[in-house]
């Protein structure tokens, strides 16, 4: 099962690499041919996406490695590191695009052969829509932050390509050369916002933020609904890439045989994994010593 998930993630990342590479080449060629700063800025955006995709592909391969002597909990954090680094790349590219667009605005030249730019932008929208949709579905299925970050890149690329397409159309109708720089600045601001959201999410997971409240509530309900569990406390959760790390203390009847207690833990662990996906669940058992002997879960 785990091997199939890892293979699916790697194949999806490879699809993104191929699609992004082809679009990058087209945008660079057309951007230089038309002398359009908005198309060139979009090509830079795509170049950052390609680098981010390659980083994500490496992170996914690395995160799928089995635990070793130095990484007892596996290598899932590599995906979060990948996402954070991708976000930094995006922010850097956005700032560069805004700066170049401002400089171009002060020395505006009217781009040429705008119809080629519009065709490439339309093609980019179509390709990025289908590839990002596929990546987001796999990201949710495998709970991969690296694939999710990459899918968000491509979704942003679709929106910016659409904005550039509309801008080039109006530029063609009006002949106002400043529209080209204005579009590029808008693209830079959209990319900047995406980068901020990504770095916030991945840094939170790198600092071991707990699972979302609805997921912790689901875990608590699974445990408390079992008729053999007296109490749950010290539930602790965190992320490691696409993995969820969960540990808890359970209070059971002190007269319960060990093999039965172990079977209950196996059952609870299987139910949690069925509901949440790939998890590492650790359950610490304690005997019932009376209601005052334990601290209820908050």
N, C-alpha and C positions, 0 to 999 in steps of 0.2 A: 504493500500500500504506500509506504513512504517513498519507495523507489519510483513508483508511478507518478506521485506528486512532484518529486524533484525533476523527473523527466519532462513533465508537462510544463513546469516553470521554465526550464532551460529552453525548451522548444519555442515557447512563447517569446522569451527574451531574444532568441535568434531571429524570429519574425520581425521584431521591432528594429533590430540592427539592420536588416536588409532593406526594409521600407524607408527608414530614416536616412540611410546612406544614399539611396536613389534620389530622394527628395532634396537632399543637401546638394548633390551635384547639379541638379536642374536649377535650383534657386540661385546658386552661385553663378552659373553660366548666364542665366537670364538677368540677374541683378547687375552683373558687369556689362552685359550687352546693352541694357536699357539705361544704365547710370541712375537707377532708382535707389535712393537710400532706404526706402521702406522695404523693398525686396531684399536688399543686402542685409538689413537688420534682421529680417525673417530668416535669411540664410544662416546668419550667426546664431540665431535662436535654435535653428535645426542642428547646427554643428554642436552646440552645447547639449542638445537632446541626444545626439549620437554618442558623445563622450559619456554622458550620464547612463545611456543604455548599456554601453560596454562595461562601465563600472558596476551597473546592476547585474549584468550577466555574470561577471566575476564573483560578485557578492553572493548571488544565488547558488553558484557552484560551491563556493566556500562554505556557505551556511548549511549546505546539505551534508557536509562531512560529519562523520560520526564523532561522538565525544572521545577525547584522548586524554593523556596524562596531564596536559596543561589546561584543558578545557572540559571540565567534568560535566558541564551543562550544555555541551555542544557549541556550535559556532553561529547561532542565530543572530547574535548582535552585529555580525558583519553586514546584515541587511540594513539595520538601522544606521550603521556608520555610512553605508553607501547612500542611503536616503539623505542624510545630513550633508554629505559632501556634494551630492547633486544639487541640493538647495543652495549651497554656497556658490557653485558654478553658475546657477541660474541668476542669482542676485548680482554677481559680477558682470555677467553678460548684459543684464538689464541696465545697469548703471552705464556701461560702455555705450550701449545703443542710445540711451537718452542723451549722453554727452555728444556723440557723433551727429545725432539728429539736430541738436541745438546748433552745432557748428555749421551744419549743412543749411539750416534755416537762414543763417546770416549771409550765406553765399549760395543762394538757391539757383539751381539750374533745372530747366525743364527736362524731365526724362523722355526718352524716345522709345518707340515700338512698344507702347504700353499693352497692346493686345497680347503679346507674348507673356508678359507678367501676369495678366489676368488669367490666361490659360493655365499657367503653372500654379497659381494660387487655388484655382478651382480643383485641379488635380490633387493638390496637397490636402484640401479639405476632405475630399472623398477618401483618399488613402488613409489619412490620420483618423477619420471617423471610424472606419471598419477595424483598423489595427488597434486603436485605443479601446474600442468596445470589447474586442476579443481579450485584450490584456486585463481590462478591469474585471471581466467575468472570471478569468483565471485567478487574478489577485484575490478576489473575494472567496473563490472556491478553495484556494490554497492558503489564504490569509498571509499573503506575502507583501510586506511593506515596500520592498524593492520594486516589485512589479506594479504595485499601486502608484508609487511615485513616478514610474516611467509612463504609466497610462495617463496620469495627470499632466505630464509633460506634453504628450501627444494631443490631449484634449485642448490644452492651452494653445498649442500650435494650430489646431483647427480654428479656434476663435480668432486668433491673430491673423491667420491666412484669410479668413472671411472678412475681417475688418480691412485688410490691405486690398482685397478684391474690390470692395465697395469704394474705398478711397481712390484706387486707380481709375475706377469707372468715372467718378466725379472729376478727377484730375483730367481725364481725357475730355470730358464735356466742357469744363470751365477754363482749362489752361492755367489755373492758379498753381504755381510751382510750390508754394508753401504747404500745400496739402500733403505733399510727399513727406516732409519733415514732421508735420503734425501727426501723421499716421505712425511714423516710426517712434515718436515719443509715446504715443498711446500704447503701442506694442510693448515698449520698455516698461511702462507702468504696470501692465497686465502681468508681464513676466516677473516683475519685482514682487507683486502680491502673491503669486504662486510660490515663489521661492521662500517668502516669509512663512507661509502656511506650512510648507514642507519641513523647514528647519525647526519650527515650533513643535510639530508632531514627533519628529524623530529624536530630538533632544529630550523630549518628555519620556520617551520609551528608553532612551539610553540611561536616564537617571532613575530607572525602575519605577515609573509611575504605575499605579495599580490598574487593573482592568476596568473597563467602563462599569458604572453602577448596575446597569441592567444585566451584565454578565455575572457580576458578583452575586446579584440577587438570584439569578438562575441557579448558580452553584449552591447557594444557601437553601433554596427550595428543594433541590434534588436531595440534599443531605437530610433536611428536616422532615421530608415526607416519608423517609424510610422508618418503618415502625420499630426497628431495633436500635435506632440511634437515640440516645437520651439527650445529648446536647452537642452542638458545634460551637467551637470558639477558636480564636486566633487564626482566622482565615486570612491568608496573605497571598497576594497575586502580583504578577508582573509579566512583562513581555520580554521575549528574546527572539527578535526577528518575527517569523511567522508562528513561533511557538508561544504557548501560554504556560507559565510556570506557576503552579498552584500548590500551596501546602496548608494544612489545617490540623487541628486537634479535635478528635472525636471522643466522647464519653459513651462507653457501652456498659452493659451489665457486667459487674466484676466476676460473676460466676459463669460467664459465657466461655465455652471452650475456644482455644486459640484458633483451631481450624475454621470454626464458624465465624469468628471475628475477621479472620483473613478473607473468607469468602465474601463477607459483607463489603469489605474494602474493595475487593476486586469488582464487585457489582457496581458500587458507587463510582469507581474510577471509569469503568466502561460507559456508564450513563453520561458522565461529564464529558468524556471524549466524544461520545455520539452527538451531544448537543453543541459543543464548542469546537470540535475539530482536534487538530494536533495539540496535545497537552502533555505536560509532565506533572503528574499528580502525586504528592507525598502526603500520606495520612499517618498521623501519630495517634495511637490509641491510648486511652487512659481508662481505668476502672471507675465506676460510679462510687463516689464516697459521700454522697449527700449533696443537697442543693447548694450549700454554702461553700463547697470545696472548689468551685470553678467560677470563672468570669464569663458571662454570656458574650456571644459575639455582638459587636456594635452594629 
